[in-house]
Amino acid sequence: MKCEICDAEVANSEELKAHMEREHTLEERGDEELEKPDMMDQPLSGAPIVPGKN
């Protein structure tokens, strides 16, 4: 496998994940999995789901 940022060759997806965490900043990686800080202040939409009530 090849790193999309620096073209480094790694053996597999686990090695690629470790390489990304070790060698590249969050900004470089563009991690979409992490919650964006500016999104934290937005209220949740809709009513809460209550088991047995909905």
N, CA, C and O atoms as a Tripos MOL2 file, in Angstrom:
@<TRIPOS>MOLECULE
protein
  216   215    54     0     0
PROTEIN
NO_CHARGES

@<TRIPOS>ATOM
      1 N           0.8470   -1.1770    0.0000 N.3       1 MET1
      2 CA          0.0000    0.0000    0.0000 C.3       1 MET1
      3 C           0.8870    1.2330    0.0000 C.2       1 MET1
      4 O           2.0490    1.1840    0.4050 O.2       1 MET1
      5 N           0.3190    2.3410   -0.4620 N.am      2 LYS2
      6 CA          1.0860    3.5770   -0.5810 C.3       2 LYS2
      7 C           0.3560    4.7120    0.1350 C.2       2 LYS2
      8 O          -0.8590    4.8630    0.0060 O.2       2 LYS2
      9 N           1.1180    5.5110    0.8940 N.am      3 CYS3
     10 CA          0.5780    6.6930    1.5660 C.3       3 CYS3
     11 C           0.2080    7.7270    0.5070 C.2       3 CYS3
     12 O           1.0180    8.0490   -0.3630 O.2       3 CYS3
     13 N          -1.0090    8.2440    0.5810 N.am      4 GLU4
     14 CA         -1.4720    9.2330   -0.3860 C.3       4 GLU4
     15 C          -0.8110   10.5930   -0.1910 C.2       4 GLU4
     16 O          -0.8110   11.4210   -1.1020 O.2       4 GLU4
     17 N          -0.2480   10.8250    0.9910 N.am      5 ILE5
     18 CA          0.3480   12.1260    1.2800 C.3       5 ILE5
     19 C           1.8120   12.1860    0.8500 C.2       5 ILE5
     20 O           2.2310   13.1360    0.1880 O.2       5 ILE5
     21 N           2.5880   11.1670    1.2300 N.am      6 CYS6
     22 CA          4.0320   11.2300    0.9700 C.3       6 CYS6
     23 C           4.5420   10.1020    0.0750 C.2       6 CYS6
     24 O           5.7470   10.0070   -0.1600 O.2       6 CYS6
     25 N           3.6530    9.2490   -0.4270 N.am      7 ASP7
     26 CA          4.0100    8.1480   -1.3250 C.3       7 ASP7
     27 C           4.8900    7.0770   -0.6820 C.2       7 ASP7
     28 O           5.5210    6.2920   -1.3900 O.2       7 ASP7
     29 N           4.9400    7.0360    0.6590 N.am      8 ALA8
     30 CA          5.7060    5.9860    1.3370 C.3       8 ALA8
     31 C           5.0040    4.6430    1.1230 C.2       8 ALA8
     32 O           3.7750    4.5660    1.1440 O.2       8 ALA8
     33 N           5.7860    3.5990    0.9190 N.am      9 GLU9
     34 CA          5.2520    2.2500    0.7430 C.3       9 GLU9
     35 C           5.1670    1.5590    2.1000 C.2       9 GLU9
     36 O           6.1240    1.5930    2.8730 O.2       9 GLU9
     37 N           4.0260    0.9310    2.3950 N.am     10 VAL10
     38 CA          3.8460    0.1490    3.6220 C.3      10 VAL10
     39 C           3.2460   -1.1980    3.2580 C.2      10 VAL10
     40 O           2.7010   -1.3620    2.1670 O.2      10 VAL10
     41 N           3.3450   -2.1710    4.1710 N.am     11 ALA11
     42 CA          2.9630   -3.5440    3.8830 C.3      11 ALA11
     43 C           1.4520   -3.7680    3.8140 C.2      11 ALA11
     44 O           0.9800   -4.5290    2.9690 O.2      11 ALA11
     45 N           0.6890   -3.1110    4.6980 N.am     12 ASN12
     46 CA         -0.7480   -3.3830    4.7620 C.3      12 ASN12
     47 C          -1.4970   -2.1950    5.3670 C.2      12 ASN12
     48 O          -0.8920   -1.1700    5.6820 O.2      12 ASN12
     49 N          -2.8050   -2.3360    5.5280 N.am     13 SER13
     50 CA         -3.6220   -1.2210    6.0200 C.3      13 SER13
     51 C          -3.3020   -0.8480    7.4650 C.2      13 SER13
     52 O          -3.3950    0.3230    7.8340 O.2      13 SER13
     53 N          -2.9250   -1.8300    8.2880 N.am     14 GLU14
     54 CA         -2.5570   -1.5260    9.6750 C.3      14 GLU14
     55 C          -1.2720   -0.7050    9.7100 C.2      14 GLU14
     56 O          -1.1590    0.2470   10.4830 O.2      14 GLU14
     57 N          -0.3080   -1.0710    8.8750 N.am     15 GLU15
     58 CA          0.9340   -0.3040    8.7840 C.3      15 GLU15
     59 C           0.6660    1.1040    8.2670 C.2      15 GLU15
     60 O           1.2830    2.0660    8.7230 O.2      15 GLU15
     61 N          -0.2520    1.2210    7.3180 N.am     16 LEU16
     62 CA         -0.6000    2.5340    6.7780 C.3      16 LEU16
     63 C          -1.2330    3.4040    7.8510 C.2      16 LEU16
     64 O          -0.9190    4.5890    7.9630 O.2      16 LEU16
     65 N          -2.1200    2.8190    8.6370 N.am     17 LYS17
     66 CA         -2.7610    3.5640    9.7260 C.3      17 LYS17
     67 C          -1.7150    4.0520   10.7280 C.2      17 LYS17
     68 O          -1.7500    5.2100   11.1450 O.2      17 LYS17
     69 N          -0.7870    3.1790   11.1150 N.am     18 ALA18
     70 CA          0.2730    3.5520   12.0530 C.3      18 ALA18
     71 C           1.1640    4.6410   11.4460 C.2      18 ALA18
     72 O           1.5440    5.5890   12.1330 O.2      18 ALA18
     73 N           1.4910    4.5060   10.1750 N.am     19 HIS19
     74 CA          2.3080    5.5090    9.4820 C.3      19 HIS19
     75 C           1.6100    6.8670    9.5060 C.2      19 HIS19
     76 O           2.2350    7.8850    9.8010 O.2      19 HIS19
     77 N           0.3240    6.8810    9.1990 N.am     20 MET20
     78 CA         -0.4230    8.1420    9.1550 C.3      20 MET20
     79 C          -0.4280    8.8200   10.5240 C.2      20 MET20
     80 O          -0.2300   10.0300   10.6250 O.2      20 MET20
     81 N          -0.6560    8.0280   11.5810 N.am     21 GLU21
     82 CA         -0.6980    8.5930   12.9280 C.3      21 GLU21
     83 C           0.6740    9.1000   13.3610 C.2      21 GLU21
     84 O           0.7710   10.1070   14.0620 O.2      21 GLU21
     85 N           1.7170    8.4180   12.9520 N.am     22 ARG22
     86 CA          3.0750    8.7330   13.3570 C.3      22 ARG22
     87 C           3.6790    9.8840   12.5430 C.2      22 ARG22
     88 O           4.3810   10.7300   13.0980 O.2      22 ARG22
     89 N           3.4160    9.9200   11.2550 N.am     23 GLU23
     90 CA          4.1240   10.8160   10.3520 C.3      23 GLU23
     91 C           3.3560   12.0550    9.8990 C.2      23 GLU23
     92 O           3.9740   13.0250    9.4580 O.2      23 GLU23
     93 N           2.0400   12.0490    9.9930 N.am     24 HIS24
     94 CA          1.2520   13.1450    9.4240 C.3      24 HIS24
     95 C           0.3110   13.7570   10.4610 C.2      24 HIS24
     96 O          -0.2940   13.0480   11.2650 O.2      24 HIS24
     97 N           0.1980   15.0960   10.4260 N.am     25 THR25
     98 CA         -0.6870   15.8050   11.3540 C.3      25 THR25
     99 C          -2.1490   15.5700   10.9750 C.2      25 THR25
    100 O          -2.4470   15.0860    9.8830 O.2      25 THR25
    101 N          -3.0430   15.9130   11.8760 N.am     26 LEU26
    102 CA         -4.4800   15.7800   11.6030 C.3      26 LEU26
    103 C          -4.8840   16.6120   10.4000 C.2      26 LEU26
    104 O          -5.7300   16.1950    9.6080 O.2      26 LEU26
    105 N          -4.2820   17.7930   10.2570 N.am     27 GLU27
    106 CA         -4.6110   18.6550    9.1220 C.3      27 GLU27
    107 C          -4.2060   17.9990    7.8040 C.2      27 GLU27
    108 O          -4.9300   18.0820    6.8120 O.2      27 GLU27
    109 N          -3.0520   17.3530    7.8050 N.am     28 GLU28
    110 CA         -2.5890   16.6640    6.5970 C.3      28 GLU28
    111 C          -3.5080   15.4920    6.2630 C.2      28 GLU28
    112 O          -3.8460   15.2560    5.1030 O.2      28 GLU28
    113 N          -3.9010   14.7690    7.3000 N.am     29 ARG29
    114 CA         -4.7130   13.5770    7.0980 C.3      29 ARG29
    115 C          -6.1460   13.9110    6.7150 C.2      29 ARG29
    116 O          -6.7740   13.1870    5.9430 O.2      29 ARG29
    117 N          -6.6620   15.0140    7.2590 N.am     30 GLY30
    118 CA         -8.0460   15.3710    6.9760 C.3      30 GLY30
    119 C          -9.0160   14.3740    7.5690 C.2      30 GLY30
    120 O         -10.0050   14.0170    6.9300 O.2      30 GLY30
    121 N          -8.7450   13.9100    8.8030 N.am     31 ASP31
    122 CA         -9.6030   12.9130    9.4430 C.3      31 ASP31
    123 C         -11.0320   13.4080    9.5520 C.2      31 ASP31
    124 O         -11.3010   14.4110   10.2130 O.2      31 ASP31
    125 N         -11.9380   12.7110    8.9090 N.am     32 GLU32
    126 CA        -13.3560   13.0580    8.9700 C.3      32 GLU32
    127 C         -14.0300   12.3890   10.1590 C.2      32 GLU32
    128 O         -15.1370   12.7700   10.5410 O.2      32 GLU32
    129 N         -13.3720   11.3980   10.7450 N.am     33 GLU33
    130 CA        -13.9710   10.6620   11.8530 C.3      33 GLU33
    131 C         -14.0500   11.4980   13.1230 C.2      33 GLU33
    132 O         -14.9390   11.2860   13.9480 O.2      33 GLU33
    133 N         -13.1320   12.4440   13.2890 N.am     34 LEU34
    134 CA        -13.1070   13.2550   14.4920 C.3      34 LEU34
    135 C         -14.1640   14.3470   14.4240 C.2      34 LEU34
    136 O         -14.3930   14.9470   13.3750 O.2      34 LEU34
    137 N         -14.8030   14.5910   15.5620 N.am     35 GLU35
    138 CA        -15.8110   15.6500   15.6250 C.3      35 GLU35
    139 C         -15.1220   16.9980   15.5370 C.2      35 GLU35
    140 O         -14.1360   17.2440   16.2320 O.2      35 GLU35
    141 N         -15.6270   17.8540   14.7030 N.am     36 LYS36
    142 CA        -15.0470   19.1750   14.5330 C.3      36 LYS36
    143 C         -15.4260   20.0380   15.7350 C.2      36 LYS36
    144 O         -16.5920   20.0400   16.1290 O.2      36 LYS36
    145 N         -14.4770   20.7750   16.3340 N.am     37 PRO37
    146 CA        -14.7730   21.5970   17.5140 C.3      37 PRO37
    147 C         -15.8940   22.5960   17.2850 C.2      37 PRO37
    148 O         -16.6700   22.8600   18.2040 O.2      37 PRO37
    149 N         -16.0040   23.1660   16.0720 N.am     38 ASP38
    150 CA        -17.0470   24.1490   15.8180 C.3      38 ASP38
    151 C         -18.4340   23.5110   15.7600 C.2      38 ASP38
    152 O         -19.4360   24.2260   15.7920 O.2      38 ASP38
    153 N         -18.5110   22.2050   15.6770 N.am     39 MET39
    154 CA        -19.7950   21.5130   15.6270 C.3      39 MET39
    155 C         -20.3410   21.2270   17.0300 C.2      39 MET39
    156 O         -21.5180   20.8940   17.1720 O.2      39 MET39
    157 N         -19.5170   21.3500   18.0500 N.am     40 MET40
    158 CA        -19.9140   20.9550   19.3970 C.3      40 MET40
    159 C         -20.9670   21.8760   19.9950 C.2      40 MET40
    160 O         -21.7440   21.4330   20.8420 O.2      40 MET40
    161 N         -21.0220   23.1410   19.5870 N.am     41 ASP41
    162 CA        -21.9560   24.0900   20.1690 C.3      41 ASP41
    163 C         -23.3420   24.0510   19.5220 C.2      41 ASP41
    164 O         -24.2640   24.7130   19.9970 O.2      41 ASP41
    165 N         -23.4910   23.2930   18.4580 N.am     42 GLN42
    166 CA        -24.7770   23.2350   17.7780 C.3      42 GLN42
    167 C         -25.7180   22.3050   18.5370 C.2      42 GLN42
    168 O         -25.3290   21.2000   18.9140 O.2      42 GLN42
    169 N         -26.9610   22.7510   18.7640 N.am     43 PRO43
    170 CA        -27.9170   21.9080   19.4800 C.3      43 PRO43
    171 C         -28.3080   20.6900   18.6330 C.2      43 PRO43
    172 O         -28.3050   20.7320   17.4030 O.2      43 PRO43
    173 N         -28.6390   19.6220   19.3300 N.am     44 LEU44
    174 CA        -29.1200   18.4260   18.6430 C.3      44 LEU44
    175 C         -30.5260   18.6690   18.1360 C.2      44 LEU44
    176 O         -31.3260   19.3270   18.8020 O.2      44 LEU44
    177 N         -30.8290   18.1460   16.9690 N.am     45 SER45
    178 CA        -32.1540   18.3620   16.4220 C.3      45 SER45
    179 C         -33.0840   17.2240   16.8310 C.2      45 SER45
    180 O         -32.6470   16.0870   17.0070 O.2      45 SER45
    181 N         -34.3540   17.5370   16.9780 N.am     46 GLY46
    182 CA        -35.3520   16.5270   17.2800 C.3      46 GLY46
    183 C         -35.4530   16.2270   18.7630 C.2      46 GLY46
    184 O         -34.5950   16.6150   19.5560 O.2      46 GLY46
    185 N         -36.5080   15.5360   19.1160 N.am     47 ALA47
    186 CA        -36.7470   15.1490   20.4940 C.3      47 ALA47
    187 C         -35.8800   13.9440   20.8480 C.2      47 ALA47
    188 O         -35.5220   13.1530   19.9750 O.2      47 ALA47
    189 N         -35.5440   13.8060   22.1340 N.am     48 PRO48
    190 CA        -34.7460   12.6520   22.5360 C.3      48 PRO48
    191 C         -35.5300   11.3410   22.3680 C.2      48 PRO48
    192 O         -36.7550   11.3170   22.4830 O.2      48 PRO48
    193 N         -34.8210   10.2930   22.1020 N.am     49 ILE49
    194 CA        -35.4470    8.9770   21.9840 C.3      49 ILE49
    195 C         -35.4330    8.3240   23.3520 C.2      49 ILE49
    196 O         -34.3720    8.1150   23.9400 O.2      49 ILE49
    197 N         -36.6080    8.0030   23.8540 N.am     50 VAL50
    198 CA        -36.7340    7.3800   25.1550 C.3      50 VAL50
    199 C         -37.2380    5.9660   24.9530 C.2      50 VAL50
    200 O         -38.3410    5.7810   24.4400 O.2      50 VAL50
    201 N         -36.4620    4.9570   25.3420 N.am     51 PRO51
    202 CA        -36.9010    3.5700   25.1600 C.3      51 PRO51
    203 C         -38.2530    3.3230   25.8270 C.2      51 PRO51
    204 O         -38.4760    3.7320   26.9660 O.2      51 PRO51
    205 N         -39.1450    2.6550   25.1110 N.am     52 GLY52
    206 CA        -40.4780    2.3500   25.6340 C.3      52 GLY52
    207 C         -41.4840    3.4760   25.4630 C.2      52 GLY52
    208 O         -42.6750    3.2790   25.7000 O.2      52 GLY52
    209 N         -41.0250    4.6490   25.0580 N.am     53 LYS53
    210 CA        -41.9170    5.7950   24.8800 C.3      53 LYS53
    211 C         -42.1110    6.1320   23.4040 C.2      53 LYS53
    212 O         -43.1500    6.6720   23.0270 O.2      53 LYS53
    213 N         -41.1180    5.8180   22.5610 N.am     54 ASN54
    214 CA        -41.1950    6.1880   21.1420 C.3      54 ASN54
    215 C         -41.6680    5.0120   20.3310 C.2      54 ASN54
    216 O         -41.8010    5.1150   19.1120 O.2      54 ASN54
@<TRIPOS>BOND
     1     1     2 1
     2     2     3 1
     3     3     4 2
     4     3     5 am
     5     5     6 1
     6     6     7 1
     7     7     8 2
     8     7     9 am
     9     9    10 1
    10    10    11 1
    11    11    12 2
    12    11    13 am
    13    13    14 1
    14    14    15 1
    15    15    16 2
    16    15    17 am
    17    17    18 1
    18    18    19 1
    19    19    20 2
    20    19    21 am
    21    21    22 1
    22    22    23 1
    23    23    24 2
    24    23    25 am
    25    25    26 1
    26    26    27 1
    27    27    28 2
    28    27    29 am
    29    29    30 1
    30    30    31 1
    31    31    32 2
    32    31    33 am
    33    33    34 1
    34    34    35 1
    35    35    36 2
    36    35    37 am
    37    37    38 1
    38    38    39 1
    39    39    40 2
    40    39    41 am
    41    41    42 1
    42    42    43 1
    43    43    44 2
    44    43    45 am
    45    45    46 1
    46    46    47 1
    47    47    48 2
    48    47    49 am
    49    49    50 1
    50    50    51 1
    51    51    52 2
    52    51    53 am
    53    53    54 1
    54    54    55 1
    55    55    56 2
    56    55    57 am
    57    57    58 1
    58    58    59 1
    59    59    60 2
    60    59    61 am
    61    61    62 1
    62    62    63 1
    63    63    64 2
    64    63    65 am
    65    65    66 1
    66    66    67 1
    67    67    68 2
    68    67    69 am
    69    69    70 1
    70    70    71 1
    71    71    72 2
    72    71    73 am
    73    73    74 1
    74    74    75 1
    75    75    76 2
    76    75    77 am
    77    77    78 1
    78    78    79 1
    79    79    80 2
    80    79    81 am
    81    81    82 1
    82    82    83 1
    83    83    84 2
    84    83    85 am
    85    85    86 1
    86    86    87 1
    87    87    88 2
    88    87    89 am
    89    89    90 1
    90    90    91 1
    91    91    92 2
    92    91    93 am
    93    93    94 1
    94    94    95 1
    95    95    96 2
    96    95    97 am
    97    97    98 1
    98    98    99 1
    99    99   100 2
   100    99   101 am
   101   101   102 1
   102   102   103 1
   103   103   104 2
   104   103   105 am
   105   105   106 1
   106   106   107 1
   107   107   108 2
   108   107   109 am
   109   109   110 1
   110   110   111 1
   111   111   112 2
   112   111   113 am
   113   113   114 1
   114   114   115 1
   115   115   116 2
   116   115   117 am
   117   117   118 1
   118   118   119 1
   119   119   120 2
   120   119   121 am
   121   121   122 1
   122   122   123 1
   123   123   124 2
   124   123   125 am
   125   125   126 1
   126   126   127 1
   127   127   128 2
   128   127   129 am
   129   129   130 1
   130   130   131 1
   131   131   132 2
   132   131   133 am
   133   133   134 1
   134   134   135 1
   135   135   136 2
   136   135   137 am
   137   137   138 1
   138   138   139 1
   139   139   140 2
   140   139   141 am
   141   141   142 1
   142   142   143 1
   143   143   144 2
   144   143   145 am
   145   145   146 1
   146   146   147 1
   147   147   148 2
   148   147   149 am
   149   149   150 1
   150   150   151 1
   151   151   152 2
   152   151   153 am
   153   153   154 1
   154   154   155 1
   155   155   156 2
   156   155   157 am
   157   157   158 1
   158   158   159 1
   159   159   160 2
   160   159   161 am
   161   161   162 1
   162   162   163 1
   163   163   164 2
   164   163   165 am
   165   165   166 1
   166   166   167 1
   167   167   168 2
   168   167   169 am
   169   169   170 1
   170   170   171 1
   171   171   172 2
   172   171   173 am
   173   173   174 1
   174   174   175 1
   175   175   176 2
   176   175   177 am
   177   177   178 1
   178   178   179 1
   179   179   180 2
   180   179   181 am
   181   181   182 1
   182   182   183 1
   183   183   184 2
   184   183   185 am
   185   185   186 1
   186   186   187 1
   187   187   188 2
   188   187   189 am
   189   189   190 1
   190   190   191 1
   191   191   192 2
   192   191   193 am
   193   193   194 1
   194   194   195 1
   195   195   196 2
   196   195   197 am
   197   197   198 1
   198   198   199 1
   199   199   200 2
   200   199   201 am
   201   201   202 1
   202   202   203 1
   203   203   204 2
   204   203   205 am
   205   205   206 1
   206   206   207 1
   207   207   208 2
   208   207   209 am
   209   209   210 1
   210   210   211 1
   211   211   212 2
   212   211   213 am
   213   213   214 1
   214   214   215 1
   215   215   216 2
@<TRIPOS>SUBSTRUCTURE
     1 MET1         2 RESIDUE 1 A MET
     2 LYS2         6 RESIDUE 1 A LYS
     3 CYS3        10 RESIDUE 1 A CYS
     4 GLU4        14 RESIDUE 1 A GLU
     5 ILE5        18 RESIDUE 1 A ILE
     6 CYS6        22 RESIDUE 1 A CYS
     7 ASP7        26 RESIDUE 1 A ASP
     8 ALA8        30 RESIDUE 1 A ALA
     9 GLU9        34 RESIDUE 1 A GLU
    10 VAL10       38 RESIDUE 1 A VAL
    11 ALA11       42 RESIDUE 1 A ALA
    12 ASN12       46 RESIDUE 1 A ASN
    13 SER13       50 RESIDUE 1 A SER
    14 GLU14       54 RESIDUE 1 A GLU
    15 GLU15       58 RESIDUE 1 A GLU
    16 LEU16       62 RESIDUE 1 A LEU
    17 LYS17       66 RESIDUE 1 A LYS
    18 ALA18       70 RESIDUE 1 A ALA
    19 HIS19       74 RESIDUE 1 A HIS
    20 MET20       78 RESIDUE 1 A MET
    21 GLU21       82 RESIDUE 1 A GLU
    22 ARG22       86 RESIDUE 1 A ARG
    23 GLU23       90 RESIDUE 1 A GLU
    24 HIS24       94 RESIDUE 1 A HIS
    25 THR25       98 RESIDUE 1 A THR
    26 LEU26      102 RESIDUE 1 A LEU
    27 GLU27      106 RESIDUE 1 A GLU
    28 GLU28      110 RESIDUE 1 A GLU
    29 ARG29      114 RESIDUE 1 A ARG
    30 GLY30      118 RESIDUE 1 A GLY
    31 ASP31      122 RESIDUE 1 A ASP
    32 GLU32      126 RESIDUE 1 A GLU
    33 GLU33      130 RESIDUE 1 A GLU
    34 LEU34      134 RESIDUE 1 A LEU
    35 GLU35      138 RESIDUE 1 A GLU
    36 LYS36      142 RESIDUE 1 A LYS
    37 PRO37      146 RESIDUE 1 A PRO
    38 ASP38      150 RESIDUE 1 A ASP
    39 MET39      154 RESIDUE 1 A MET
    40 MET40      158 RESIDUE 1 A MET
    41 ASP41      162 RESIDUE 1 A ASP
    42 GLN42      166 RESIDUE 1 A GLN
    43 PRO43      170 RESIDUE 1 A PRO
    44 LEU44      174 RESIDUE 1 A LEU
    45 SER45      178 RESIDUE 1 A SER
    46 GLY46      182 RESIDUE 1 A GLY
    47 ALA47      186 RESIDUE 1 A ALA
    48 PRO48      190 RESIDUE 1 A PRO
    49 ILE49      194 RESIDUE 1 A ILE
    50 VAL50      198 RESIDUE 1 A VAL
    51 PRO51      202 RESIDUE 1 A PRO
    52 GLY52      206 RESIDUE 1 A GLY
    53 LYS53      210 RESIDUE 1 A LYS
    54 ASN54      214 RESIDUE 1 A ASN
